[in-house]
Amino acid sequence: MAELKPCPFCGSTDVGGSQCKIYCYVCNAEIRGETTEQAAVKWNTRALTPAQQHADEMYLCLQEELELIQDAISQLTLKSALFSSVVERIVKDDELLTKARGD
C-alpha cells in the first residue's frame, strides 16, 4: 500500500488501512475504495487550494504567452532574413549600376 498522508481533517499521522478503506484512528475519518490501494489513492488526493489553482491557471496562461512569443520570434526571424536578402540585392544592383555608369 502507498504511504498515507496525514488525516485531511485533523492532521493526525495515526492513520491506517484495511478491508478497502483508509481511516484515521484519532478523528475516525475514513474513505472507501474498491481496494485498499484505491482507497489510499483517494485518501492521499487533496483538493487544490485557491492559491494553487491560481498558480496553475497562471502557469497555463504563461505557457500560451510563451508560445505566442516564440511564434512571433520565428516570424521576425524569417522577415529579418528576407529583409537582409533584399538589402543585399539592392547593394549588388547599386554596385552594378555604378559600374555600368562608370562612376
Buried (B, 14 or more C-beta within 10 A) or exposed (E): EEEBBBBBEEEEEEBEBEEBBBBBEBBEBBBBBEEBBBBBBEBBEEEEEEEEEEEEEEEEEEEEEEEEEEEEEEEEEEEEEEEEEEEEEEEEEEEEEEEEEEE
